[in-house]
């Protein structure tokens, strides 16, 4: 028997088309899970699914705007209809924003809230009843180090990830009696396509210098890799973590405690 096996389990992963979400989808599929990706970007989702299928895994994707409850419900009902159960929900989808309380517009604040907070709520609202009925399930939310500490110019983003953290605590408390666990991961800066796009847009003339600066902001001296977050996710969603619920796990290169 292999450790950290997800064989026979179905995992819904929001934002599974790229970055951390793609890494989680890939690692879960290798661990035996049937992976169901919810995405807005069809090209990214199809590429992830194709890679999993080519590697012998099981995966499918659905286009879904998780900020809309009705659309989320419709898509998840279809997923539930083609799988024996929904065993794992990974609330990974999220968007970023740079700005403080003065520079952040109402429109930007609402946009961050609609995806990062309401989107998580919508997925929980639809999936949790199915886990309650099955008397089993694991929820993993993607929070951030900014849930636990302050950094410059992340007002709206910090708000949203703080909400993810406290939703994690609430779900863990409310649904423990139904044999449902809920934790969150708090990554520091991870080298994803978002980071590359941010540097290309804002620092085209000194991209390498800024990449080095951002990397060295972590005490460990580099950015994290999406796969390093994915392996933490695998552990927390596996049966080996059955005694763990209501916790926030930093994957942060020492950022929170030894910076």
N, C-alpha and C positions, 0 to 999 in steps of 0.2 A: 504494500500500500504506500503510495507516494504522499508526501506531506504537501499541504496547501492545494489539494486537488479540489477543483470545482466541477468535476465530472457529474453530469446529470442535472446541473443547475442552469437556470436561465438568468442572465444579467442584463438589465437595461442600463445603458450608459449614455447620458446626455452629453452632447458636444463631443461625441466619440470620433469625429472625423479627422482631427488634427491635434498636435501638441500632446498634452497630458492625457486627454481623452483617447487619442489613438493608441498611445502606449498602454493604457489600461485595457482597452479593448483587445489589443494584441496579446498581452500577457494573460488575460483571463481566458481567451480562446485557447492558448497553449496549455492552460491548466485544465482544459476540458469543458469550459462553459459554452453554452449557446449564447452568443452575444447579440443583443438587439440595440442598435445605435439609433439615437434620436438626434437629428441634425437639421440645420437650415441650409447648409452648403452641400448640395447633392454630389458635386464632383469629389469633395473631400471624403464624404461618407462612402461613396462607391469605391474609391481607391482603398480605403481601409478595409472594407468588406472583401474586396478582391484579393488583397494581400493575405487576409486570414483564410479565405477559401483555398487559395493556392498553396497554403502551408498545411492544408488538411483540417483546418478548423471549421467551426460552424458559426455563421454570422449573417445578419441581414440589417438593412437600414430602413428607417422611415423618416420622411421629411416632416418636421414638426416645429412650430413656434411655441415653445413652452410657456411663453408669457400669456398665452390664451388658454384658459381652462378647457373650453369646449373642444378645441383642437387637440389638446393634450389627452383629454379623455377618449376621444375618438380613436386616436392612434394607439393608445395603450390597450384599449379594448380589443383592437385587431391583434396586437401582439399577444395578449392573454389568450385569445382564441386559438392561436397556433402553437402554443406551448403548454406543457402540463401545469406549470406554475410560474410565477415571477418570484424568484428566490432572492435576487439581489437588485437593489436600485443604487446606482452611482450618480448623484447629482453633481455633475462636473461642469456643465455648460455655464459660461459666464463671459461677461465683457468688462473691459477695463476703462478707466477714465483718469485723466490727470488734471488736478485743479484743487484749489482750497475752497473754503466756505464762501468766499467773495467771488471768485472767478468761475465757480460751477453754476451754470444756468439751471433754471427750473426744468427745462427740457432734457438736459443731460442727466440731472438727478433722477427724473422720472424714468428715463431710458435704462439707467443702471438698475434702478429698483425693479422695473418690470421683468428683467431677465434674471438678475442675480438673486432677488428675493422672492418675487411673485412666481417666477419660473420654478424655483425649488418648492415653494408651497404647492403649486399646481400638481407637480409630480408626486409629492407626498400625499396630497389629498386624494389622488386617483389610485395610487398603488397600495397605500397602507391598508385599505379595506380588504384587498385581495390577500395580503399577508396575514391580516387578522383572521380571515376565513381559513387560511391554511395553517394557522397557528405556528407560523415560522417565517423568518425573513431577516435580511440584513440590509440596512441603509448606510451608505457612506456618502457624506457630503464633502464637497471641496471648499474649504474655508481658505485661510491665508494667514501668514504671520501678522498681517495687519489687523487680524481679529484680536490679537494679543498685545500689540505694540503700535506705537505711532511712527509713521514716516511722513516725509514731506509730500504735500500736494496729492494726497489720495483721499480727499474728503468723502466723496460719494462712494468710491470703491470700498473704503474702510467701513462706511456705514453698512454696505451690503454684506460684506463678509463677517462683520460683527453679528448681523442678523442670522447668517448661516450658522455661526457658532451657537447662538442661543436657541435656534430652532433644533439643533442637534441635541442639546441638553433636554429640551422639552419632549422631543420624540422619544428619546431614550427612556425618560421617566414615564411617559404616558403609556408606552407600548411594551414595556418590559414584561408585564403580566401576560402578554400574548406571544411570548418567546420571540420577540423582535428586538434585534440589537441595532443601535445607531451610534456611529462615531463620525468624526470628521478629521481630515488631514489639513494641516496648515503649512503649505509649501512657502519657502522663501523664493528668491528669483530663480526661475527654471528657464533653461535655454530652449525656447519654443519659437515657432514662426512669428508669434506676436512680438517677441523681443527683437528679432531681426527686422521686422517691418517698422517698429518704433525707431530703431537706429537709422534705418535707411531714410525715413521721413524727416527725422529731426536733426540728425548729425551726419549728413552725407559726406562732409569734408573731413571729419575726424572720427569716422565710425570705429576704427580699431582702438583708438584711444578711449572712447566712451565704453566700448565693450569690455576693455580691461578694467576700467573704473567700476563698472557695474558688477563685474565678476568678483573683484576684490572687496566689494562691500560686504560679502559674506566672510565670516572669520576663517572658513575653510579655504578661502582664496579662489573660488570658482563658482560658477552657476551650477545648479543641479541639472540632472538629465531627466527627461520625462520618464524614462524607465525606472529611475530610482524612486519616483513617486508611485509608479505602477506596482512595483514589488511591495511597497508598504500597503497599498490598497489591496493587493492579493492576500496578504496576511490578515488584514482586518476583516476581509469578507470570507475568509476560510473558517472551517470548523475549529482549527487550531486556536482561533481567537474567541472561542465561545464564552469566555469569562470576561470579555472586554466590551463595555458599552458606556456611552455617555462621556467619551473622552475626545480630546483634541490632540492629535499627533503632529508635532512639528517635524517636517522634513526640510531642514533649513540650514544645514552646514554650520550650526552653532549660532545663528543670527539672534535668536531670542535671548539665550541665557549666557553666552560668552562673547558677545560683541564688544 
